[in-house]
Amino acid sequence: MNIKAIALSFREPGRRKYWLIPLAVLVLAVPVIRRKLAISREKPPEGYPVVLQLVKPREGVLRSQETFLGLFRPVDQAALSSRLSARVVYIAEEGTPVKKGDVVLRLDTSDLSAGAEALDIKRQNQLKVYDRDKILFSSGAISQEQLENSQNLYEQANASYQAAAAQLSYGVMTAPFDAVVGKRYLSPGDTAVPGKPLLQLDGSGPDHEVYSDLPVRTAVKIKPGSEQLIHFNGASQFARVKAVVPAAANNLMTVKLAVKGDRLGIPAGTYVDTVFYTSVSRGLIAPAGAVLRGMDGDKALTVADGKARWVPVKVLGTDGVNYCLEGLPAGAQLGAAAPQDLLKIYDGQPVRAAGEAAPND
């Protein structure tokens, strides 16, 4: 069909609609085709160079360490609770220093006191009867059975009095050691309930303890008697491991450390950074910014021929700043970057040394 015939057919209303669809497709396809042609003529973009700090790993020994939070507390610490349900008459103020034997809490025991007095009178009266019956028995005036009955009645009266006196003594609490009142949970006028804590005493002695929960894999490397380090407010102090609790809870084990004196001025109940030295490793020492650890293994970022190359390695230990590595090629040069930037670096990416001018500078 020639162009003239096509033009004539397009003028006919019945055939015009069959030409609209191909024309619309052609109009839409032309820009797409032009764009593809333009892209095909462009050069592929070159990889953008990553800026790295170039370092040489060194042979050496690394003392591996891991840091965990530990609870700092006095060696002597107690939470006092009541055995009675009674109104609080007196309770020591928070922050009050107390000596061993000082009264720190007093309850209203007036009802118990009256009952104990009545039982004491009964006990004394029964003792008089028992003493009289012993005389009568010695003269043959009463039988052995009557004497034993009198003795039993006295012992029962005495036991009742002793129990009441013991209850009465629970109304006064004294400090079991030299301490400072750390926290009180009730105020004068409140009602003490048996078993519920009333106040806490923090020992004022020079020695303290740190309790730290560690993963089992780390805790099993800690030996009793070993020396560790605690950090607080920019200062440090050594602590010695007293015990490693053998039972694990939630895959954690508790390590108990002894601290001689409180040279750092740490308040009781404060959490401190506790550094545990777990092992000593020998190998190539590399900065932490040159090693990427992941589920698929550990890799070191090396630089060869101006390009980044990821090399599988074995991490022998870390002190939080450096890694001790095994498996690096001889004479390897490492590239170090911020930890958050390591994930962005791909194998074969061009490298520019830190401080080196860019090509277009």
C-alpha positions as a Markdown table, in Angstrom:
| # | Residue | x | y | z |
|---|---|---|---|---|
| 1 | Met | 0.0 | 0.0 | 0.0 |
| 2 | Asn | 1.5 | 3.4 | -1.1 |
| 3 | Ile | 1.5 | 6.6 | 1.0 |
| 4 | Lys | -1.4 | 8.1 | -1.1 |
| 5 | Ala | -3.5 | 5.0 | -0.4 |
| 6 | Ile | -2.7 | 5.3 | 3.4 |
| 7 | Ala | -3.7 | 8.9 | 3.4 |
| 8 | Leu | -7.0 | 8.2 | 1.7 |
| 9 | Ser | -7.8 | 5.4 | 4.1 |
| 10 | Phe | -7.0 | 7.6 | 7.1 |
| 11 | Arg | -9.6 | 10.1 | 5.8 |
| 12 | Glu | -12.3 | 7.4 | 5.9 |
| 13 | Pro | -14.0 | 7.5 | 9.4 |
| 14 | Gly | -14.4 | 3.7 | 9.5 |
| 15 | Arg | -10.7 | 3.1 | 9.1 |
| 16 | Arg | -9.2 | 6.0 | 11.0 |
| 17 | Lys | -9.5 | 4.3 | 14.4 |
| 18 | Tyr | -7.2 | 1.4 | 13.2 |
| 19 | Trp | -4.3 | 3.9 | 12.6 |
| 20 | Leu | -4.6 | 5.8 | 15.9 |
| 21 | Ile | -3.2 | 3.0 | 18.1 |
| 22 | Pro | 0.1 | 2.4 | 16.1 |
| 23 | Leu | 0.6 | 6.2 | 15.9 |
| 24 | Ala | 0.2 | 6.5 | 19.7 |
| 25 | Val | 2.7 | 3.7 | 20.4 |
| 26 | Leu | 5.2 | 5.3 | 18.0 |
| 27 | Val | 4.9 | 8.7 | 19.7 |
| 28 | Leu | 5.5 | 7.1 | 23.2 |
| 29 | Ala | 8.4 | 4.9 | 22.0 |
| 30 | Val | 10.5 | 7.6 | 20.3 |
| 31 | Pro | 11.7 | 9.3 | 23.7 |
| 32 | Val | 12.5 | 5.9 | 25.2 |
| 33 | Ile | 14.6 | 4.9 | 22.2 |
| 34 | Arg | 16.4 | 8.2 | 22.2 |
| 35 | Arg | 17.2 | 7.9 | 25.9 |
| 36 | Lys | 18.6 | 4.3 | 25.5 |
| 37 | Leu | 20.8 | 5.5 | 22.6 |
| 38 | Ala | 22.1 | 8.3 | 24.8 |
| 39 | Ile | 22.9 | 6.0 | 27.7 |
| 40 | Ser | 24.7 | 3.5 | 25.4 |
| 41 | Arg | 27.0 | 6.3 | 24.2 |
| 42 | Glu | 27.9 | 7.3 | 27.8 |
| 43 | Lys | 31.0 | 5.8 | 29.5 |
| 44 | Pro | 30.4 | 3.6 | 32.5 |
| 45 | Pro | 31.1 | 5.5 | 35.8 |
| 46 | Glu | 34.4 | 4.8 | 37.5 |
| 47 | Gly | 34.4 | 3.6 | 41.1 |
| 48 | Tyr | 34.6 | 6.4 | 43.6 |
| 49 | Pro | 37.8 | 6.1 | 45.7 |
| 50 | Val | 37.4 | 5.5 | 49.4 |
| 51 | Val | 39.7 | 7.4 | 51.8 |
| 52 | Leu | 41.6 | 5.0 | 54.2 |
| 53 | Gln | 44.3 | 5.3 | 56.8 |
| 54 | Leu | 47.0 | 3.0 | 55.5 |
| 55 | Val | 48.8 | 1.0 | 58.3 |
| 56 | Lys | 51.2 | -1.9 | 58.5 |
| 57 | Pro | 50.3 | -4.7 | 60.9 |
| 58 | Arg | 52.9 | -5.5 | 63.5 |
| 59 | Glu | 53.9 | -8.7 | 65.2 |
| 60 | Gly | 53.1 | -8.6 | 68.9 |
| 61 | Val | 51.3 | -9.8 | 72.0 |
| 62 | Leu | 47.8 | -8.6 | 72.8 |
| 63 | Arg | 46.1 | -8.9 | 76.2 |
| 64 | Ser | 42.4 | -9.4 | 75.3 |
| 65 | Gln | 39.8 | -7.7 | 77.4 |
| 66 | Glu | 36.1 | -7.3 | 77.5 |
| 67 | Thr | 34.1 | -4.6 | 79.4 |
| 68 | Phe | 30.8 | -5.2 | 81.2 |
| 69 | Leu | 28.8 | -3.3 | 83.8 |
| 70 | Gly | 29.2 | -4.3 | 87.4 |
| 71 | Leu | 27.2 | -3.3 | 90.5 |
| 72 | Phe | 29.3 | -1.6 | 93.2 |
| 73 | Arg | 28.2 | -2.3 | 96.7 |
| 74 | Pro | 29.6 | -2.5 | 100.3 |
| 75 | Val | 30.7 | -5.8 | 101.7 |
| 76 | Asp | 28.2 | -5.3 | 104.5 |
| 77 | Gln | 24.7 | -4.5 | 103.2 |
| 78 | Ala | 21.3 | -5.5 | 104.7 |
| 79 | Ala | 17.6 | -4.8 | 104.1 |
| 80 | Leu | 15.8 | -4.9 | 107.4 |
| 81 | Ser | 12.3 | -6.2 | 107.6 |
| 82 | Ser | 9.8 | -6.6 | 110.4 |
| 83 | Arg | 8.4 | -9.8 | 112.0 |
| 84 | Leu | 5.5 | -7.9 | 113.3 |
| 85 | Ser | 2.5 | -6.0 | 111.9 |
| 86 | Ala | 2.7 | -2.7 | 113.9 |
| 87 | Arg | 2.9 | 1.1 | 113.5 |
| 88 | Val | 6.3 | 2.6 | 113.0 |
| 89 | Val | 7.2 | 4.9 | 115.9 |
| 90 | Tyr | 10.8 | 5.8 | 114.9 |
| 91 | Ile | 12.9 | 5.1 | 111.8 |
| 92 | Ala | 16.4 | 6.5 | 111.1 |
| 93 | Glu | 16.7 | 9.2 | 108.4 |
| 94 | Glu | 18.3 | 8.3 | 105.1 |
| 95 | Gly | 22.0 | 9.2 | 105.1 |
| 96 | Thr | 22.4 | 8.8 | 108.8 |
| 97 | Pro | 25.6 | 7.1 | 109.9 |
| 98 | Val | 25.0 | 4.5 | 112.6 |
| 99 | Lys | 27.3 | 2.3 | 114.7 |
| 100 | Lys | 26.7 | -1.4 | 115.4 |
| 101 | Gly | 24.0 | -1.8 | 118.0 |
| 102 | Asp | 22.4 | 1.7 | 117.4 |
| 103 | Val | 18.6 | 1.7 | 117.2 |
| 104 | Val | 17.5 | 2.3 | 113.7 |
| 105 | Leu | 13.8 | 1.4 | 114.0 |
| 106 | Arg | 11.2 | 1.2 | 116.7 |
| 107 | Leu | 7.6 | -0.2 | 116.4 |
| 108 | Asp | 4.5 | 0.4 | 118.6 |
| 109 | Thr | 4.4 | -2.7 | 120.8 |
| 110 | Ser | 2.2 | -1.4 | 123.6 |
| 111 | Asp | -0.3 | -4.3 | 123.1 |
| 112 | Leu | 2.4 | -6.9 | 123.1 |
| 113 | Ser | 4.0 | -5.3 | 126.2 |
| 114 | Ala | 0.8 | -5.5 | 128.2 |
| 115 | Gly | 0.4 | -9.2 | 127.2 |
| 116 | Ala | 4.0 | -10.0 | 128.1 |
| 117 | Glu | 3.5 | -8.4 | 131.5 |
| 118 | Ala | 0.4 | -10.5 | 132.2 |
| 119 | Leu | 2.3 | -13.7 | 131.2 |
| 120 | Asp | 5.2 | -12.7 | 133.4 |
| 121 | Ile | 2.9 | -12.4 | 136.4 |
| 122 | Lys | 1.4 | -15.8 | 135.6 |
| 123 | Arg | 4.9 | -17.3 | 135.3 |
| 124 | Gln | 6.0 | -15.9 | 138.6 |
| 125 | Asn | 2.9 | -17.2 | 140.4 |
| 126 | Gln | 3.3 | -20.6 | 138.9 |
| 127 | Leu | 6.9 | -20.6 | 140.0 |
| 128 | Lys | 5.8 | -20.0 | 143.6 |
| 129 | Val | 3.3 | -22.9 | 143.4 |
| 130 | Tyr | 6.0 | -25.1 | 142.0 |
| 131 | Asp | 8.5 | -24.1 | 144.7 |
| 132 | Arg | 5.8 | -24.8 | 147.4 |
| 133 | Asp | 5.0 | -28.2 | 145.9 |
| 134 | Lys | 8.6 | -29.2 | 146.0 |
| 135 | Ile | 8.7 | -28.6 | 149.7 |
| 136 | Leu | 5.4 | -30.5 | 150.2 |
| 137 | Phe | 6.7 | -33.4 | 148.1 |
| 138 | Ser | 9.9 | -33.6 | 150.2 |
| 139 | Ser | 7.7 | -34.0 | 153.4 |
| 140 | Gly | 5.5 | -36.5 | 151.7 |
| 141 | Ala | 2.4 | -34.3 | 151.6 |
| 142 | Ile | 1.9 | -34.7 | 147.8 |
| 143 | Ser | 2.6 | -37.4 | 145.3 |
| 144 | Gln | 5.2 | -37.5 | 142.5 |
| 145 | Glu | 2.5 | -37.1 | 140.0 |
| 146 | Gln | 1.2 | -33.8 | 141.6 |
| 147 | Leu | 4.8 | -32.4 | 141.7 |
| 148 | Glu | 5.3 | -33.3 | 138.0 |
| 149 | Asn | 2.0 | -31.6 | 137.1 |
| 150 | Ser | 3.0 | -28.5 | 139.0 |
| 151 | Gln | 6.4 | -28.5 | 137.2 |
| 152 | Asn | 4.7 | -28.8 | 133.8 |
| 153 | Leu | 2.4 | -25.9 | 134.5 |
| 154 | Tyr | 5.3 | -23.7 | 135.4 |
| 155 | Glu | 7.3 | -24.7 | 132.3 |
| 156 | Gln | 4.2 | -23.9 | 130.1 |
| 157 | Ala | 3.8 | -20.5 | 131.7 |
| 158 | Asn | 7.5 | -19.8 | 131.3 |
| 159 | Ala | 7.5 | -20.8 | 127.6 |
| 160 | Ser | 4.5 | -18.6 | 127.0 |
| 161 | Tyr | 6.2 | -15.6 | 128.6 |
| 162 | Gln | 9.5 | -16.3 | 126.7 |
| 163 | Ala | 7.6 | -16.3 | 123.4 |
| 164 | Ala | 5.8 | -13.0 | 124.2 |
| 165 | Ala | 9.1 | -11.5 | 125.3 |
| 166 | Ala | 10.7 | -12.5 | 122.0 |
| 167 | Gln | 7.8 | -11.0 | 120.0 |
| 168 | Leu | 8.3 | -7.8 | 122.1 |
| 169 | Ser | 12.0 | -7.7 | 121.2 |
| 170 | Tyr | 11.1 | -7.6 | 117.5 |
| 171 | Gly | 9.7 | -4.1 | 118.0 |
| 172 | Val | 13.2 | -2.6 | 118.3 |
| 173 | Met | 15.8 | -3.1 | 115.5 |
| 174 | Thr | 19.5 | -2.2 | 115.8 |
| 175 | Ala | 22.3 | -1.9 | 113.2 |
| 176 | Pro | 24.1 | -5.2 | 112.8 |
| 177 | Phe | 27.3 | -3.4 | 111.7 |
| 178 | Asp | 28.7 | 0.1 | 111.2 |
| 179 | Ala | 26.7 | 1.6 | 108.3 |
| 180 | Val | 24.9 | 4.4 | 106.7 |
| 181 | Val | 21.1 | 4.4 | 106.2 |
| 182 | Gly | 20.9 | 4.0 | 102.4 |
| 183 | Lys | 17.1 | 4.1 | 101.9 |
| 184 | Arg | 14.0 | 3.8 | 104.0 |
| 185 | Tyr | 10.8 | 2.5 | 102.7 |
| 186 | Leu | 8.4 | 3.7 | 105.4 |
| 187 | Ser | 7.9 | 6.8 | 107.5 |
| 188 | Pro | 6.9 | 7.3 | 111.1 |
| 189 | Gly | 3.1 | 6.5 | 111.4 |
| 190 | Asp | 3.2 | 3.9 | 108.6 |
| 191 | Thr | 2.3 | 0.3 | 109.3 |
| 192 | Ala | 5.1 | -2.3 | 109.0 |
| 193 | Val | 4.1 | -5.6 | 107.4 |
| 194 | Pro | 6.0 | -8.8 | 108.1 |
| 195 | Gly | 8.5 | -9.7 | 105.4 |
| 196 | Lys | 8.4 | -6.3 | 103.7 |
| 197 | Pro | 11.7 | -4.3 | 103.8 |
| 198 | Leu | 11.7 | -1.3 | 106.1 |
| 199 | Leu | 15.1 | 0.3 | 105.4 |
| 200 | Gln | 18.5 | -0.6 | 103.9 |
| 201 | Leu | 21.8 | -0.3 | 105.6 |
| 202 | Asp | 25.0 | 0.2 | 103.6 |
| 203 | Gly | 28.1 | -0.8 | 105.4 |
| 204 | Ser | 30.6 | 2.0 | 106.0 |
| 205 | Gly | 33.6 | -0.2 | 106.1 |
| 206 | Pro | 36.5 | 0.4 | 103.7 |
| 207 | Asp | 36.1 | -2.7 | 101.6 |
| 208 | His | 33.5 | -3.1 | 98.8 |
| 209 | Glu | 32.5 | -5.7 | 96.2 |
| 210 | Val | 31.5 | -5.6 | 92.5 |
| 211 | Tyr | 29.0 | -8.0 | 91.0 |
| 212 | Ser | 29.1 | -8.4 | 87.3 |
| 213 | Asp | 27.0 | -10.7 | 85.0 |
| 214 | Leu | 29.1 | -12.1 | 82.1 |
| 215 | Pro | 28.2 | -14.4 | 79.2 |
| 216 | Val | 29.2 | -18.0 | 79.9 |
| 217 | Arg | 31.8 | -18.0 | 77.1 |
| 218 | Thr | 33.6 | -15.1 | 78.9 |
| 219 | Ala | 33.0 | -16.1 | 82.5 |
| 220 | Val | 34.7 | -19.5 | 82.1 |
| 221 | Lys | 38.0 | -17.7 | 81.2 |
| 222 | Ile | 38.0 | -15.7 | 84.5 |
| 223 | Lys | 40.0 | -17.2 | 87.3 |
| 224 | Pro | 39.4 | -16.6 | 91.0 |
| 225 | Gly | 42.3 | -14.5 | 92.4 |
| 226 | Ser | 43.0 | -12.8 | 89.1 |
| 227 | Glu | 43.2 | -9.0 | 89.0 |
| 228 | Gln | 40.8 | -7.0 | 86.9 |
| 229 | Leu | 40.0 | -3.2 | 86.6 |
| 230 | Ile | 37.0 | -1.0 | 87.3 |
| 231 | His | 36.4 | 2.4 | 85.8 |
| 232 | Phe | 34.4 | 5.3 | 87.3 |
| 233 | Asn | 34.2 | 9.0 | 86.5 |
| 234 | Gly | 37.4 | 8.8 | 84.4 |
| 235 | Ala | 39.5 | 7.0 | 87.0 |
| 236 | Ser | 40.5 | 3.4 | 87.6 |
| 237 | Gln | 41.1 | 1.0 | 90.4 |
| 238 | Phe | 42.1 | -2.7 | 90.5 |
| 239 | Ala | 39.8 | -5.4 | 91.9 |
| 240 | Arg | 40.5 | -9.0 | 92.6 |
| 241 | Val | 38.1 | -11.9 | 91.6 |
| 242 | Lys | 36.7 | -13.5 | 94.8 |
| 243 | Ala | 34.5 | -16.0 | 93.1 |
| 244 | Val | 32.8 | -17.1 | 89.8 |
| 245 | Val | 29.3 | -18.4 | 90.5 |
| 246 | Pro | 29.2 | -21.8 | 88.8 |
| 247 | Ala | 25.4 | -21.7 | 88.1 |
| 248 | Ala | 24.3 | -19.9 | 84.9 |
| 249 | Ala | 21.0 | -18.0 | 84.6 |
| 250 | Asn | 19.8 | -16.7 | 81.2 |
| 251 | Asn | 23.2 | -17.8 | 79.8 |
| 252 | Leu | 25.0 | -15.5 | 82.2 |
| 253 | Met | 27.3 | -16.2 | 85.1 |
| 254 | Thr | 28.0 | -13.8 | 88.0 |
| 255 | Val | 31.6 | -12.8 | 88.8 |
| 256 | Lys | 32.2 | -11.4 | 92.3 |
| 257 | Leu | 35.2 | -9.0 | 92.8 |
| 258 | Ala | 36.7 | -7.6 | 95.9 |
| 259 | Val | 37.7 | -3.9 | 96.0 |
| 260 | Lys | 40.1 | -2.8 | 98.8 |
| 261 | Gly | 39.0 | 0.6 | 99.8 |
| 262 | Asp | 37.0 | 3.1 | 97.8 |
| 263 | Arg | 39.6 | 5.3 | 96.3 |
| 264 | Leu | 37.2 | 6.4 | 93.5 |
| 265 | Gly | 34.4 | 7.6 | 95.8 |
| 266 | Ile | 31.8 | 5.4 | 94.2 |
| 267 | Pro | 28.3 | 5.6 | 95.7 |
| 268 | Ala | 26.8 | 2.3 | 96.8 |
| 269 | Gly | 24.5 | 0.8 | 94.2 |
| 270 | Thr | 26.3 | 2.4 | 91.3 |
| 271 | Tyr | 27.0 | 0.5 | 88.1 |
| 272 | Val | 30.6 | 0.8 | 87.0 |
| 273 | Asp | 32.6 | -0.3 | 83.9 |
| 274 | Thr | 34.4 | -3.5 | 84.8 |
| 275 | Val | 37.3 | -4.6 | 82.5 |
| 276 | Phe | 38.0 | -8.3 | 82.4 |
| 277 | Tyr | 41.3 | -9.6 | 80.9 |
| 278 | Thr | 40.4 | -12.9 | 79.3 |
| 279 | Ser | 43.5 | -14.1 | 77.4 |
| 280 | Val | 46.9 | -13.3 | 75.9 |
| 281 | Ser | 47.4 | -13.8 | 72.2 |
| 282 | Arg | 50.4 | -13.5 | 69.8 |
| 283 | Gly | 50.0 | -12.6 | 66.2 |
| 284 | Leu | 49.7 | -9.6 | 63.9 |
| 285 | Ile | 48.3 | -6.5 | 65.7 |
| 286 | Ala | 45.8 | -4.5 | 63.6 |
| 287 | Pro | 43.6 | -1.5 | 64.4 |
| 288 | Ala | 39.9 | -2.3 | 65.0 |
| 289 | Gly | 39.0 | -0.1 | 62.0 |
| 290 | Ala | 40.6 | -2.5 | 59.7 |
| 291 | Val | 38.6 | -5.6 | 60.7 |
| 292 | Leu | 35.0 | -6.5 | 59.9 |
| 293 | Arg | 33.4 | -9.2 | 62.0 |
| 294 | Gly | 30.2 | -10.9 | 60.8 |
| 295 | Met | 28.1 | -14.1 | 60.6 |
| 296 | Asp | 30.1 | -15.2 | 57.6 |
| 297 | Gly | 33.4 | -14.9 | 59.3 |
| 298 | Asp | 36.1 | -12.3 | 60.1 |
| 299 | Lys | 37.7 | -10.2 | 57.3 |
| 300 | Ala | 40.6 | -7.7 | 57.2 |
| 301 | Leu | 40.6 | -4.8 | 54.8 |
| 302 | Thr | 43.9 | -4.9 | 52.9 |
| 303 | Val | 45.1 | -2.5 | 50.2 |
| 304 | Ala | 46.9 | -3.8 | 47.1 |
| 305 | Asp | 47.5 | -2.0 | 43.8 |
| 306 | Gly | 45.5 | 0.9 | 45.0 |
| 307 | Lys | 42.3 | -1.1 | 45.5 |
| 308 | Ala | 40.5 | -2.5 | 48.6 |
| 309 | Arg | 40.7 | -6.2 | 49.1 |
| 310 | Trp | 38.8 | -8.1 | 51.8 |
| 311 | Val | 40.9 | -11.0 | 53.2 |
| 312 | Pro | 39.5 | -13.8 | 55.5 |
| 313 | Val | 41.3 | -13.8 | 58.8 |
| 314 | Lys | 41.0 | -15.4 | 62.3 |
| 315 | Val | 40.6 | -13.1 | 65.2 |
| 316 | Leu | 42.7 | -14.4 | 68.2 |
| 317 | Gly | 41.7 | -11.6 | 70.6 |
| 318 | Thr | 40.9 | -7.9 | 71.1 |
| 319 | Asp | 41.4 | -5.2 | 73.7 |
| 320 | Gly | 38.6 | -3.0 | 72.2 |
| 321 | Val | 41.2 | -0.9 | 70.3 |
| 322 | Asn | 43.2 | -3.5 | 68.3 |
| 323 | Tyr | 42.8 | -7.0 | 67.1 |
| 324 | Cys | 45.3 | -9.8 | 67.1 |
| 325 | Leu | 45.0 | -11.6 | 63.8 |
| 326 | Glu | 46.1 | -14.8 | 62.1 |
| 327 | Gly | 45.9 | -15.5 | 58.4 |
| 328 | Leu | 47.1 | -12.2 | 56.9 |
| 329 | Pro | 49.3 | -12.5 | 53.7 |
| 330 | Ala | 52.9 | -11.7 | 54.3 |
| 331 | Gly | 53.7 | -7.9 | 53.8 |
| 332 | Ala | 50.0 | -7.0 | 53.7 |
| 333 | Gln | 49.0 | -3.4 | 54.0 |
| 334 | Leu | 45.8 | -2.6 | 55.8 |
| 335 | Gly | 43.3 | 0.2 | 55.3 |
| 336 | Ala | 41.5 | 1.5 | 58.4 |
| 337 | Ala | 38.2 | 3.4 | 58.5 |
| 338 | Ala | 35.4 | 4.2 | 60.9 |
| 339 | Pro | 33.5 | 1.1 | 61.9 |
| 340 | Gln | 30.3 | 2.4 | 60.3 |
| 341 | Asp | 32.1 | 3.0 | 57.0 |
| 342 | Leu | 33.5 | -0.5 | 56.7 |
| 343 | Leu | 30.2 | -2.0 | 55.6 |
| 344 | Lys | 30.2 | 0.4 | 52.6 |
| 345 | Ile | 33.5 | -0.6 | 51.2 |
| 346 | Tyr | 33.4 | -3.2 | 48.5 |
| 347 | Asp | 36.1 | -5.5 | 47.1 |
| 348 | Gly | 38.1 | -3.8 | 44.3 |
| 349 | Gln | 37.0 | -0.3 | 45.3 |
| 350 | Pro | 39.7 | 2.3 | 44.5 |
| 351 | Val | 41.6 | 3.6 | 47.5 |
| 352 | Arg | 43.1 | 7.0 | 48.3 |
| 353 | Ala | 45.3 | 7.3 | 51.4 |
| 354 | Ala | 44.2 | 9.8 | 54.0 |
| 355 | Gly | 46.0 | 13.1 | 53.5 |
| 356 | Glu | 46.6 | 12.4 | 49.8 |
| 357 | Ala | 45.2 | 15.0 | 47.4 |
| 358 | Ala | 42.4 | 13.9 | 45.1 |
| 359 | Pro | 43.2 | 13.7 | 41.4 |
| 360 | Asn | 41.2 | 16.8 | 40.6 |
| 361 | Asp | 42.5 | 18.9 | 43.6 |
